[in-house]
Amino acid sequence: VGSMTGRDIVAISDFNRAELDLILETALRCELGASKRHFSHLLQGSILAAVFLEPSTRTRLSFESAMQRLGGGVISVAEALSSSLVKGESLSDMIRVIEQYADVITLRSPEKGAALVAADVASIPIINGGDGTHEHPTQALLDLYTIKKERGRLDGLTVAMVGDLKNGRTVHSLIQALLPYKPTILPVAPEELALPEEWVRRASEANVHVEHPASFDDALAHADVIYMTRVQRERLSSGVDYATLQYSYRLDRAAIERTRCTASIMHPLPRLTELAEDVDVLPTAAYIRQAGNGIWVRQALLGLVLGGF
Ligand code: NCD
């Protein structure tokens, strides 16, 4: 494994298995070390710029919290309207300026490819916090961390991906992140929101099986992990009807009991109608723990790219 100091994190495909494992091990060290005093100044003197040009709760706040808990400072743009993009400034110009003020930038944008554009112009590390329908690599890393913790391993798991597999960037990044661990992927989506060919191809090139289950119940009965996602209303193509699609697949306690589903239930959040609140009390409901794991994984990433670990 080469050094990660100074690296950009644009897409999950930037990492090989050894690097993914290193990130997960570093995240575990962060979790176990959280109460140790030296952790609270590992990144003292460094500044994170959290540039979020699209709504976010978990990603931005967990990056900011991760940085502050390691002793670093944070400056942020919380919405596009408060940045100079509304005056017509280009993303490249904005990034070139922000890099004068910070040591690392996390960027979320509605545009596919924005993180790559930023990484090309910036000399400090750019961490992709989600670029349109494309990728959300740090979410995928915390998803891997959560799967490993909940299931005790990553290799050879059966993972059902449910919901908006077309527009959901967390799905795209998680599939890519799982490939080295040879999962079986069970896609469950309405036709309009099916997994794009590009991701099916990447899986088959890695000799990973994408198997269409006979039904949602069939997926529930066979999976080790159920990864629920919301229909990405703001990204739907015109002519696609949100009102009907939102009820395509709904996971509730009755479905879990009916299928004797023992899978870990995950969701990147925010959840809407696809995941009933009566699931929350089940021990297999992992989504709140999953969001919490974002801290350890983002601490690991910040520490690694800043050379603090
Ligand atoms: C996701 C995202 O932004 O892609 N949210 C997150 O970061 N946890 C999922 C979503 O918005 O549906």
Residues whose N, C-alpha, C, O or C-beta is under 5 A from the ligand:
A	BS01	NCD	R58 T59 G130 H136 R169 T170 R230 P268 L269 P270
